Structure formats: C-alpha cells, structure tokens
Amino acid sequence: MMYQRSRIITSSHKFIFSFKPKFIHTITNSKPLCQNTRTPLATHLGSILEAFSDHPFALQRANKQVHAQFIVNKISTNASLGAKILGFYVLCGSFIDAINMFYSLELRTSLPWNRMIRVFVQMGWFDFALLFYFKMLSFGVVPDNHTFPSVIKACGALDDVRLGRMVHETIRELGFEFDVFVGSSLVKFYAEKGCIDDARCLFDEMSERDCVLWNVMLNGYVKCGELDNAMKVFKEMRRSTIKPNSVTFACVLSVCAAERMIAFGMQLHGVVVSCGLEFDSPVANTLLAMYSKCELLCNVRKLFELMPRIDLVTWNGMIAGHVQNGFMDEALDLFRKMISSGVKPDPITFSSFLPSVAELASLKQGKEIHGYIIRNDVPLDAFLKSALIDLYFKCRDVEMACKIFNQSTTSDVAICTAMISGFVLNEMNNDALKKFRFLIQEKMSPNAVTLASILPAIAGLAALKLGKELHGNILKNRLDRKCQVGSAVADIMADQRRPLIFFVKWGWEE
C-alpha cells in the first residue's frame, strides 16, 4: 500500500474496512450507470436529510426513513441520494448500515467513494479518509475534481507534505491541477505547510482567482514571515478585478503592525472606512493592534470609543496594547471595566494583563487574580502559566512559582523559559542552569528568549565553555540576529575578559 500509518481501529471502525475483493464480482455489467439521475422525489428526500443535518439525534431516524423510501420507490439508481444516505450513516456512527449501504451502491463511480472520504474528513478521521482514497484507487475507480479537495485537506491535517506532493502528481496526471477547487486546495495546502514557492507557482498559473485564493496567498506569506511579498500580493490584488474583503484587510493590517508601517496603515484605514468595514470585528481589532504597536494610543482609544460592539477580543487587544506601551494603571482600569461590563475574561486576557501586575510587583493583587482564575475555572494554558510564574518570580515568591511549574502536566518551552528567567532574576543561577538542562533532556528546542534568559546565568557562573557551546548553537540557528541574544552573548564575553570580535545583525523580535 502506498500509504501506511499506524492507528488503533476500534471494533465499530473495522466494519468500514472489512472490504472483500469478492464484492467486485457482485457488480454486473447490466446495472446502468445513472450517476446524474435526478427525480423530484429524490430531490425532496435529499432536502429532508439536509434539514436534519444539524440535529444528530433526529438525523439517524430520518436517515433510516429516507433509506426505506429510497428502496420502496425504486430510486436506488440515484447515486447522489444514495451517497448522501451513506454519508449520514457514517456521521451518525451507524457503521453496519453504512457498509451495507456502500455495497448496495454503484461502486464503479466516484460518488460513493467521494462521500465517504469527505465525511471522514468532516469527522476529523483523516487517516481513514486517506485509506479510503487508496482503496478507491486499488479498485480501479478514477478520482475526480470532487475527490481531491478532501484528500488534500487530510494530507494537510496530518502534516504530511510528502504524501501531499504524491497526490499532487496524481492530480497533474488527471488534468485537475488548475481546476478552481482542486487548485485552490493545493495552494492552501502548500501555503499552510510553508512551501510558499510551490503555492506561488500554482497561484500564478490559476486562471480563476477569487478573493479566498488571494487571501490564502497573503496569509501564507505572512505566516512564512515574507512580509514584503505579502504586500506585493496585496498590491497585485488591488490591480485585479477582485475586491478585498475583511479577511484581506485584517491580514494586510497585521503586516503594517508587524513592520510598524503606520503611514501605509493609516491610508489603508481610510480605504477600510470607504468600504464600510471599519467596524467589522477582525478589521477593527487588527487596527487596534496596529495603532498599539505603533505607540499611537490616542488613535486606539478613539477607535475603541467609536466601536458599536465590543467583544472579548477587543478588550484583550486594548489591555495588551496598554501593557505593551507601559500604561500599567490604564491596563488595570480597562480590566476592571471589562469585568463590570459582564465580559468574562479568558486565558488570553490574563496572559496580556498579568505583566502589568508583575511590573508593579503587587503580590497581593497577583494572588487575588490567581484566585479569580481558579474560582472561575479559567483554563491554564502554557502562556497563562508562564505569566503566573513570571508574576510570582517578580514578586520574589519563588516557592509559588515553582509550585505552578510542578503542577503542570506537560512541559513547554514557554513555561521553562519563564522558570529560567525567574531564577536568573532572583540570582539562582544554578537552578536556572538545571532547568535549562531539563529543557534539553525533554528534547524541547530553546528559542531566542530562552537563550537570552540562560546566558546571564552562564555568565554569573563563569561557565565560559558552556557559553561558547551555546554561542555556536545560536550562530547555527541564526539567532544572533535577535537583539536580546546578541546582547547577552556580548555580555558573557565581556564578563569573562576574553577578546572577541562579535558582529551582531541587530533586529527586533516581535
């Protein structure tokens, strides 16, 4: 088999893959291929199923009743309705009914196979979707343009670029590469997996490019950090006949925020207003982020006051913006207003807000907030745990910081980095070094912030050999361009009184 992936298949799932080669002999040549048959009754029954699709408990019963009408009224030649019944059986978990229905359909056409693959993808069973795709090929059924979008999505969900390229080869051989749906799926797959050059080649050759496809390319470049190319794509889009939507503007404004392109960002704000999208939630929140990063809090407050609807994301953006610009008291005031307005904070709120408490070194207030988090069952994700650890370290409560770390069921680079930074802050260099070694033993990759945090501890312990090893690792991974890393390495070499010509390409990490 071309594709093999280990997975535990439960007893109910085994029904789906209990195919016997003998079923091929049950298909007679006298059976007509009526894939496109459409009857008023079949259409009506299909509409009934769609009406129940959002009601899973009623759907199973409705599906059985429609299946009965499908048999009684002798419309079993309608492959479209048959495939729909089949798909809903799988969605309901009725695998015995599904497999029986599958065998009763015309299996020389792609329709039942497509339905099964699509349903598995909808359910998140991506391994099964791909297994079904390869069974389809092994039985001599040729995939069509409705098969491949789901198959490509499954490859993407499993993070299997190699398999995605193999599927792409099949698509090319069958002539579906520039089909609007298949081509768009491939562009999205390559863009999301960081293969941006492959995505661009396909994009350039697509005869039809809708707004969604333009947005995929924009987001792909932003995700890969190629912000200049993202801006080029946006300018190309503006020259085309396609009008940008709220997703487009949110993406481009995020580039303006990252690059602090305030002049262009303000021009874009004017275009957004002319399009009537200034209060669209994603656009408005990205505008807030852009003005915050460009230190224009007066514009942030004006926009905030004009917004007709303020949601959780907006409150989070306002709090984070004031914290980033050092307005800690204002951030605290915004947090109180958010609570009084009835908006329930989430982990992102506290991750954004806790640094303001940490900077004020208010242990009492920090404990009150921690108590609120526990009482209201706010999920403790890695970033919130890191923020709490940072808070307690800055308030000199090392014991509480260690307690939060020890209660974590999983290790994370962000949490370990917060511990290392906290130990260094409290002049506990040996503990910082132990935590760094733990991070390496757990096969976690230290990032620029981790390295910048551990380097002062190495300097404090006069561990020049280890410092040189880390310096080599920094150069190997091109982290010397990060400002805080370059500063920390230079400090080590200065502390050890050793001559070193150290060139740093200064760049600011967002």
C-alpha positions as CSV (number, residue, x, y, z in Angstrom):
1,M,0.0,0.0,0.0
2,M,1.3,3.5,-0.9
3,Y,0.3,4.9,2.4
4,Q,0.5,3.3,5.8
5,R,0.1,4.9,9.2
6,S,-0.3,3.0,12.5
7,R,-3.6,3.7,14.2
8,I,-5.8,1.8,16.6
9,I,-9.1,0.9,14.9
10,T,-12.0,0.2,17.2
11,S,-14.4,-2.7,16.6
12,S,-17.0,-0.3,15.1
13,H,-14.4,1.2,12.8
14,K,-13.5,-2.3,11.5
15,F,-16.8,-2.5,9.7
16,I,-15.7,0.3,7.4
17,F,-12.6,-1.5,6.3
18,S,-13.9,-5.1,6.1
19,F,-13.8,-5.0,2.3
20,K,-13.6,-8.3,0.5
21,P,-12.3,-8.5,-3.1
22,K,-15.3,-10.7,-3.9
23,F,-17.7,-7.6,-4.0
24,I,-16.2,-6.8,-7.4
25,H,-18.0,-9.9,-8.8
26,T,-21.3,-8.7,-7.4
27,I,-21.3,-5.8,-9.8
28,T,-22.8,-6.9,-13.1
29,N,-22.5,-5.1,-16.4
30,S,-26.2,-5.0,-16.8
31,K,-26.5,-2.4,-13.9
32,P,-26.9,1.1,-15.5
33,L,-24.6,3.9,-14.5
34,C,-27.0,6.6,-13.5
35,Q,-24.9,8.9,-11.5
36,N,-26.6,12.0,-12.7
37,T,-30.2,10.8,-12.3
38,R,-32.4,13.5,-10.7
39,T,-36.0,12.9,-9.8
40,P,-38.4,15.2,-7.8
41,L,-38.8,12.5,-5.1
42,A,-35.0,12.0,-4.8
43,T,-34.5,15.8,-4.5
44,H,-37.2,16.0,-1.9
45,L,-35.7,13.2,0.2
46,G,-32.3,14.8,-0.1
47,S,-33.7,18.1,1.2
48,I,-35.2,16.3,4.2
49,L,-31.8,14.9,5.2
50,E,-30.2,18.3,4.9
51,A,-32.9,19.8,7.1
52,F,-32.0,17.3,9.8
53,S,-28.2,17.6,9.4
54,D,-27.9,19.9,12.4
55,H,-29.9,17.6,14.7
56,P,-27.8,14.4,15.2
57,F,-30.4,12.6,17.3
58,A,-33.2,13.1,14.9
59,L,-31.0,12.6,11.9
60,Q,-30.4,8.9,12.4
61,R,-34.1,8.1,12.4
62,A,-34.8,10.4,9.5
63,N,-31.9,8.8,7.5
64,K,-33.4,5.3,8.0
65,Q,-36.8,6.5,6.9
66,V,-35.3,8.2,3.8
67,H,-33.4,5.0,3.1
68,A,-36.6,3.0,3.3
69,Q,-38.2,5.3,0.8
70,F,-35.1,5.1,-1.4
71,I,-35.7,1.3,-1.6
72,V,-39.5,1.2,-1.7
73,N,-39.8,3.8,-4.5
74,K,-37.1,2.0,-6.5
75,I,-34.9,5.1,-6.9
76,S,-31.7,3.2,-5.9
77,T,-30.2,4.2,-9.2
78,N,-30.0,7.8,-7.9
79,A,-26.3,7.8,-6.9
80,S,-26.4,11.3,-5.4
81,L,-29.1,10.5,-2.9
82,G,-27.6,7.1,-2.1
83,A,-24.2,8.7,-1.4
84,K,-25.9,11.3,0.9
85,I,-27.7,8.5,2.9
86,L,-24.3,6.7,3.1
87,G,-22.6,9.8,4.4
88,F,-25.2,10.5,7.1
89,Y,-25.0,6.9,8.3
90,V,-21.3,7.4,8.9
91,L,-21.9,10.7,10.6
92,C,-24.4,9.1,12.9
93,G,-22.0,6.3,13.8
94,S,-24.2,3.6,12.2
95,F,-21.2,1.8,10.6
96,I,-23.1,-1.5,9.9
97,D,-25.8,0.4,8.0
98,A,-23.1,2.4,6.3
99,I,-21.2,-0.6,5.0
100,N,-24.4,-2.3,3.8
101,M,-25.4,0.9,2.0
102,F,-22.0,1.2,0.5
103,Y,-22.1,-2.3,-1.0
104,S,-25.6,-1.5,-2.5
105,L,-24.4,1.5,-4.4
106,E,-22.8,1.6,-7.9
107,L,-19.1,1.4,-6.9
108,R,-17.7,1.9,-10.3
109,T,-18.4,5.6,-10.0
110,S,-16.5,8.0,-7.7
111,L,-19.6,9.4,-6.0
112,P,-19.9,7.0,-3.0
113,W,-16.2,7.0,-2.5
114,N,-16.1,10.8,-2.5
115,R,-18.9,10.9,0.0
116,M,-17.0,8.5,2.4
117,I,-13.7,10.4,2.1
118,R,-15.5,13.8,2.6
119,V,-17.4,12.6,5.7
120,F,-14.3,11.1,7.3
121,V,-12.5,14.5,6.8
122,Q,-15.5,16.3,8.3
123,M,-15.3,14.0,11.4
124,G,-11.5,14.5,11.7
125,W,-10.7,10.9,10.8
126,F,-8.0,11.9,8.3
127,D,-6.2,8.5,8.4
128,F,-9.4,6.8,7.4
129,A,-10.1,9.3,4.6
130,L,-6.7,8.5,3.1
131,L,-7.1,4.8,3.5
132,F,-10.4,5.0,1.7
133,Y,-8.8,7.1,-1.1
134,F,-6.2,4.4,-1.7
135,K,-8.8,1.6,-1.6
136,M,-10.7,3.6,-4.2
137,L,-7.5,3.6,-6.4
138,S,-6.9,-0.1,-5.8
139,F,-10.4,-0.9,-7.1
140,G,-9.8,0.9,-10.3
141,V,-12.1,3.9,-9.6
142,V,-10.7,7.1,-11.1
143,P,-10.9,10.1,-8.7
144,D,-12.4,13.3,-9.9
145,N,-12.3,17.0,-9.0
146,H,-14.6,16.4,-6.1
147,T,-12.3,13.7,-4.6
148,F,-9.1,15.7,-4.3
149,P,-10.0,18.8,-2.1
150,S,-10.9,16.4,0.8
151,V,-7.8,14.2,0.2
152,I,-5.5,17.3,0.2
153,K,-7.2,18.6,3.3
154,A,-6.5,15.2,5.0
155,C,-2.8,15.4,4.0
156,G,-2.6,18.9,5.5
157,A,-4.3,17.9,8.7
158,L,-1.8,15.0,9.1
159,D,1.1,17.4,8.3
160,D,2.2,15.0,5.5
161,V,3.8,17.2,2.8
162,R,5.4,14.2,1.1
163,L,2.0,12.5,0.6
164,G,0.5,15.8,-0.5
165,R,3.1,16.0,-3.3
166,M,2.3,12.4,-4.3
167,V,-1.4,13.3,-4.5
168,H,-0.4,16.5,-6.5
169,E,1.3,14.3,-9.0
170,T,-1.9,12.2,-9.5
171,I,-3.9,15.4,-9.9
172,R,-1.5,16.7,-12.6
173,E,-1.7,13.4,-14.5
174,L,-5.5,13.5,-14.4
175,G,-5.6,17.1,-15.6
176,F,-7.2,18.6,-12.5
177,E,-4.3,20.8,-11.4
178,F,-5.9,24.1,-12.5
179,D,-9.5,23.2,-11.5
180,V,-10.7,26.1,-9.4
181,F,-11.5,23.9,-6.4
182,V,-8.6,21.4,-6.6
183,G,-6.0,24.2,-7.4
184,S,-7.2,26.3,-4.5
185,S,-6.9,23.4,-2.2
186,L,-3.3,22.8,-3.3
187,V,-2.4,26.4,-3.0
188,K,-3.8,26.5,0.5
189,F,-2.0,23.2,1.4
190,Y,1.4,24.4,0.3
191,A,1.0,27.9,1.8
192,E,0.0,26.5,5.2
193,K,2.9,24.0,5.2
194,G,5.5,26.7,4.5
195,C,6.1,25.6,0.9
196,I,5.3,29.1,-0.2
197,D,7.2,28.9,-3.6
198,D,5.1,25.9,-4.6
199,A,2.0,27.8,-3.6
200,R,3.0,30.8,-5.6
201,C,3.8,28.8,-8.8
202,L,0.3,27.2,-8.7
203,F,-1.3,30.5,-7.8
204,D,0.3,32.3,-10.8
205,E,-1.0,29.6,-13.2
206,M,-4.5,29.6,-11.9
207,S,-6.9,31.1,-14.5
208,E,-9.6,31.9,-11.8
209,R,-8.5,33.6,-8.6
210,D,-11.3,34.5,-6.2
211,C,-10.9,36.6,-3.0
212,V,-10.4,33.4,-0.9
213,L,-7.4,32.3,-3.0
214,W,-5.8,35.8,-2.8
215,N,-6.3,35.7,1.0
216,V,-4.6,32.3,1.1
217,M,-1.5,33.6,-0.6
218,L,-1.5,36.7,1.6
219,N,-1.8,34.6,4.8
220,G,0.8,32.2,3.5
221,Y,3.4,34.9,3.1
222,V,2.6,36.4,6.5
223,K,2.9,33.0,8.1
224,C,6.3,32.5,6.5
225,G,7.5,35.9,7.6
226,E,7.8,37.1,4.0
227,L,6.0,40.4,4.7
228,D,7.4,42.2,1.6
229,N,5.9,39.5,-0.7
230,A,2.7,39.8,1.2
231,M,2.5,43.5,0.4
232,K,3.3,42.7,-3.2
233,V,0.4,40.2,-3.4
234,F,-1.9,42.8,-1.9
235,K,-0.9,45.4,-4.5
236,E,-1.4,42.8,-7.3
237,M,-4.9,42.1,-5.9
238,R,-5.8,45.8,-5.9
239,R,-4.8,46.0,-9.6
240,S,-7.0,43.0,-10.4
241,T,-10.8,42.9,-10.6
242,I,-11.1,41.2,-7.2
243,K,-12.2,43.4,-4.3
244,P,-10.5,42.8,-0.9
245,N,-12.8,41.7,1.9
246,S,-12.4,42.0,5.7
247,V,-10.1,39.0,5.8
248,T,-7.8,40.7,3.3
249,F,-7.7,43.9,5.2
250,A,-7.1,42.2,8.6
251,C,-4.1,40.3,7.1
252,V,-2.5,43.4,5.5
253,L,-3.1,45.5,8.6
254,S,-1.3,42.8,10.6
255,V,1.7,43.3,8.3
256,C,1.5,47.0,8.9
257,A,1.5,46.3,12.7
258,A,4.5,43.9,12.5
259,E,6.6,46.3,10.3
260,R,5.3,49.5,12.0
261,M,4.2,50.8,8.7
262,I,2.0,53.5,10.2
263,A,1.8,55.7,7.1
264,F,0.5,52.9,4.9
265,G,-1.6,51.6,7.7
266,M,-3.4,54.9,8.1
267,Q,-4.0,55.0,4.3
268,L,-5.4,51.5,4.5
269,H,-7.6,52.6,7.4
270,G,-9.1,55.2,5.0
271,V,-9.8,52.5,2.4
272,V,-11.4,50.3,5.0
273,V,-13.7,53.2,6.0
274,S,-14.7,53.8,2.4
275,C,-15.6,50.1,2.1
276,G,-17.7,50.3,5.2
277,L,-15.6,47.6,7.0
278,E,-14.1,49.7,9.8
279,F,-16.3,48.1,12.5
280,D,-16.0,44.6,11.2
281,S,-14.6,42.7,14.2
282,P,-11.4,41.2,12.7
283,V,-10.6,44.5,10.9
284,A,-11.3,46.7,13.9
285,N,-9.2,44.5,16.3
286,T,-6.3,44.5,13.8
287,L,-6.5,48.3,13.6
288,L,-6.3,48.5,17.4
289,A,-3.2,46.2,17.4
290,M,-1.5,48.2,14.6
291,Y,-2.0,51.6,16.4
292,S,-0.9,50.0,19.7
293,K,2.3,48.6,18.2
294,C,3.0,52.0,16.6
295,E,2.5,53.7,20.0
296,L,-0.5,55.7,18.9
297,L,-2.7,55.0,21.9
298,C,-4.8,58.2,21.2
299,N,-5.9,56.6,18.0
300,V,-6.6,53.3,19.8
301,R,-8.8,55.0,22.3
302,K,-10.7,57.0,19.7
303,L,-11.4,53.8,17.6
304,F,-12.4,51.9,20.8
305,E,-14.9,54.6,21.8
306,L,-16.5,54.6,18.3
307,M,-16.9,50.8,18.1
308,P,-20.6,49.9,18.3
309,R,-19.9,46.4,19.7
310,I,-17.0,45.5,22.0
311,D,-16.3,41.8,22.3
312,L,-13.7,39.8,24.3
313,V,-11.1,40.0,21.5
314,T,-11.4,43.8,21.5
315,W,-11.0,44.1,25.3
316,N,-7.9,41.8,25.1
317,G,-6.4,43.9,22.4
318,M,-6.9,47.1,24.4
319,I,-5.4,45.6,27.6
320,A,-2.4,44.1,25.7
321,G,-1.8,47.4,23.8
322,H,-1.7,49.5,27.1
323,V,0.6,46.9,28.7
324,Q,3.0,46.9,25.7
325,N,3.2,50.7,25.9
326,G,3.9,50.7,29.6
327,F,0.5,52.1,30.7
328,M,0.0,49.6,33.5
329,D,-2.5,51.6,35.6
330,E,-4.7,52.1,32.5
331,A,-4.5,48.4,31.7
332,L,-5.7,47.6,35.3
333,D,-8.6,50.1,34.8
334,L,-9.6,48.5,31.5
335,F,-9.6,45.1,33.1
336,R,-11.9,46.3,35.8
337,K,-14.2,47.9,33.2
338,M,-14.2,44.7,31.3
339,I,-15.3,42.7,34.3
340,S,-18.0,45.2,35.2
341,S,-19.4,45.2,31.6
342,G,-20.1,41.4,32.0
343,V,-17.5,40.2,29.6
344,K,-15.8,37.0,31.0
345,P,-12.0,37.1,30.6
346,D,-10.2,34.1,29.0
347,P,-6.6,32.8,29.3
348,I,-5.5,35.4,26.7
349,T,-6.9,38.2,28.8
350,F,-4.9,37.2,31.8
351,S,-1.8,36.5,29.8
352,S,-2.0,40.0,28.4
353,F,-3.0,41.6,31.8
354,L,-0.7,39.9,34.3
355,P,2.5,41.6,33.1
356,S,1.1,44.9,34.3
357,V,0.6,43.4,37.8
358,A,4.1,41.8,37.6
359,E,5.7,45.2,36.7
360,L,4.0,46.8,39.8
361,A,5.3,43.8,41.9
362,S,1.9,43.7,43.7
363,L,1.9,40.2,45.2
364,K,-1.5,40.8,46.9
365,Q,-3.2,41.8,43.7
366,G,-1.5,39.0,41.8
367,K,-2.8,36.4,44.3
368,E,-6.3,37.9,44.0
369,I,-6.2,37.5,40.2
370,H,-4.8,33.9,40.6
371,G,-7.7,33.2,42.9
372,Y,-10.2,34.6,40.4
373,I,-8.7,32.3,37.7
374,I,-9.1,29.2,39.9
375,R,-12.6,30.1,41.1
376,N,-13.9,30.7,37.6
377,D,-12.2,27.6,36.1
378,V,-10.2,29.6,33.5
379,P,-8.1,27.1,31.5
380,L,-4.4,27.3,32.4
381,D,-2.7,27.2,29.0
382,A,1.1,27.4,28.6
383,F,1.1,31.2,28.2
384,L,-1.1,31.8,31.2
385,K,1.1,29.5,33.4
386,S,4.2,31.4,32.1
387,A,2.6,34.7,33.0
388,L,1.7,33.5,36.5
389,I,5.2,32.1,37.0
390,D,6.7,35.4,35.8
391,L,4.4,37.3,38.2
392,Y,5.4,35.3,41.3
393,F,9.1,35.5,40.5
394,K,9.0,39.2,40.1
395,C,7.2,39.4,43.4
396,R,10.0,37.3,44.9
397,D,7.7,34.4,45.7
398,V,9.9,31.7,44.2
399,E,8.1,28.9,46.1
400,M,4.7,29.7,44.5
401,A,6.3,30.0,41.0
402,C,7.9,26.5,41.4
403,K,4.6,25.1,42.7
404,I,2.8,26.3,39.5
405,F,5.5,24.7,37.4
406,N,5.4,21.4,39.3
407,Q,1.6,21.2,38.8
408,S,2.0,21.4,35.0
409,T,1.2,18.0,33.4
410,T,3.1,18.9,30.3
411,S,6.4,20.7,29.7
412,D,6.5,23.6,27.3
413,V,9.3,25.9,26.1
414,A,7.4,29.0,27.2
415,I,7.0,27.7,30.8
416,C,10.6,26.5,31.1
417,T,11.8,29.9,29.7
418,A,9.7,31.7,32.4
419,M,11.3,29.5,35.1
420,I,14.9,30.1,33.8
421,S,14.3,33.9,33.5
422,G,12.8,33.9,37.0
423,F,15.7,32.0,38.6
424,V,18.2,34.4,37.0
425,L,16.1,37.4,38.2
426,N,16.4,36.0,41.8
427,E,20.1,35.3,41.4
428,M,19.5,31.5,41.5
429,N,21.9,30.7,38.6
430,N,22.4,27.0,39.4
431,D,18.6,26.4,39.4
432,A,18.4,28.2,36.1
433,L,21.0,26.0,34.6
434,K,19.3,22.9,35.9
435,K,16.0,24.0,34.3
436,F,17.8,24.6,31.0
437,R,19.3,21.1,31.1
438,F,15.8,19.7,31.9
439,L,14.5,21.5,28.8
440,I,17.3,19.9,26.6
441,Q,16.7,16.5,28.1
442,E,13.0,16.7,27.3
443,K,14.0,17.3,23.6
444,M,12.5,20.8,23.6
445,S,14.1,23.4,21.3
446,P,15.2,26.6,23.1
447,N,14.1,29.8,21.3
448,A,15.7,33.2,21.3
449,V,14.1,34.3,24.5
450,T,15.2,31.0,26.2
451,L,18.8,31.5,25.2
452,A,18.8,35.2,26.2
453,S,17.4,34.2,29.6
454,I,20.0,31.4,30.3
455,L,23.1,33.3,29.1
456,P,23.3,35.7,32.1
457,A,23.2,32.6,34.4
458,I,26.2,31.2,32.5
459,A,28.0,34.5,32.8
460,G,27.3,34.6,36.5
461,L,28.7,31.0,37.0
462,A,31.7,31.8,34.8
463,A,30.9,28.8,32.6
464,L,32.8,30.1,29.5
465,K,32.9,26.6,27.9
466,L,29.1,26.2,28.1
467,G,28.7,29.8,26.9
468,K,30.8,29.1,23.8
469,E,28.8,25.9,23.1
470,L,25.6,28.0,23.3
471,H,27.1,30.7,21.1
472,G,27.8,28.1,18.4
473,N,24.2,26.9,18.7
474,I,23.0,30.5,18.3
475,L,25.0,31.0,15.2
476,K,24.0,27.7,13.7
477,N,20.3,28.6,14.2
478,R,20.8,32.2,13.1
479,L,19.5,33.5,16.4
480,D,22.4,36.1,16.6
481,R,20.1,38.4,14.7
482,K,17.8,38.6,17.7
483,C,18.7,41.7,19.6
484,Q,18.4,40.3,23.1
485,V,20.5,37.2,22.2
486,G,23.3,39.2,20.7
487,S,23.4,41.5,23.8
488,A,23.5,38.5,26.2
489,V,26.4,36.8,24.3
490,A,28.4,40.1,24.2
491,D,27.8,40.4,28.0
492,I,29.3,37.0,28.6
493,M,32.4,37.6,26.6
494,A,32.8,41.0,28.3
495,D,32.4,39.4,31.8
496,Q,35.0,36.7,31.0
497,R,37.5,39.4,29.9
498,R,38.2,37.4,26.7
499,P,38.8,39.2,23.4
500,L,36.1,38.6,20.8
501,I,35.1,40.2,17.6
502,F,31.4,39.9,17.8
503,F,29.3,41.2,14.9
504,V,25.6,41.3,15.6
505,K,23.0,42.0,13.0
506,W,20.6,43.9,15.1
507,G,16.9,43.1,14.6
508,W,14.0,43.4,16.9
509,E,11.9,40.3,17.7
510,E,8.2,41.0,17.9
